[in-house]
Amino acid sequence: MPEISRFKGIIIRMNAQEHNPPHFHAKYNDQNATIYIANIQIKDGELSPVIWQLVREWGLLHQSELMLNWIRLVEEGKPPEPIEPLE
């Protein structure tokens, strides 16, 4: 699963073999969640409130880039572009 960003110990990935609706995966230590791109809400999994706040902030800042990466990776079969980490 290609990594598209990493910040504060959080790894953001997208899987080329995924299905709609568009989403991404966030991992922090043993915490994992799948997050919808359209509304930056958790689909599956769980993140602690502090980590979720960071992932949500990053997702809202980069929502359009996430969608473009979804199209590149899942629909066009191209590698995703890296997305700037949260500072």
C-alpha positions in Angstrom: 0.0 0.0 0.0 1.8 3.2 -1.1 2.6 5.8 1.5 1.5 9.3 0.6 2.4 11.2 3.7 4.0 10.8 7.1 3.8 13.3 10.0 4.1 13.1 13.8 4.4 9.3 13.7 1.2 9.0 11.6 1.5 7.1 8.3 -1.1 7.9 5.5 -1.6 5.4 2.7 -3.8 4.5 -0.2 -4.3 1.0 -1.7 -4.5 0.6 -5.5 -6.8 -2.4 -5.1 -9.5 -0.4 -3.3 -13.1 0.3 -4.1 -15.4 3.3 -3.9 -16.2 5.5 -2.0 -12.7 7.2 -2.1 -10.8 6.8 1.2 -7.4 6.6 2.7 -5.8 4.8 5.6 -4.2 6.3 8.7 -1.9 4.3 11.0 -0.3 5.4 14.3 1.4 2.7 16.3 -1.3 0.0 16.8 -4.2 2.4 15.8 -5.7 2.1 12.3 -8.5 3.8 10.6 -10.0 4.1 7.1 -11.2 7.7 6.4 -13.6 8.9 3.7 -12.1 11.7 1.5 -15.4 13.4 0.8 -16.2 14.4 4.4 -12.9 13.4 6.2 -14.8 11.1 8.6 -13.8 7.7 9.9 -15.3 4.8 7.9 -13.7 1.9 9.9 -11.2 1.6 12.8 -10.4 3.9 15.6 -7.8 6.6 16.4 -7.3 8.3 19.7 -8.8 11.8 19.9 -5.4 13.6 19.6 -4.3 11.5 16.6 -7.8 11.8 14.9 -7.6 15.6 15.3 -4.2 15.7 13.5 -5.4 13.3 10.7 -8.6 15.3 10.3 -6.8 18.6 10.1 -4.3 17.2 7.6 -7.2 15.6 5.5 -9.2 18.8 5.4 -6.1 20.8 4.2 -5.3 18.2 1.5 -8.8 17.0 0.5 -8.4 17.9 -3.2 -4.9 16.3 -3.4 -6.3 13.2 -1.8 -9.0 12.9 -4.4 -6.5 13.5 -7.2 -4.4 10.7 -5.7 -7.4 8.4 -5.5 -8.1 9.0 -9.2 -4.4 8.5 -10.1 -3.9 5.3 -8.1 -7.3 3.5 -8.2 -8.8 4.6 -11.5 -5.7 5.3 -13.7 -3.3 2.8 -12.1 -0.6 5.4 -11.7 1.5 5.9 -8.5 0.2 8.5 -6.1 1.9 11.8 -5.6 3.4 12.6 -2.1 1.3 15.0 0.0 3.0 17.6 2.3 2.9 16.5 6.0 1.3 18.4 8.7 3.8 20.7 10.4 
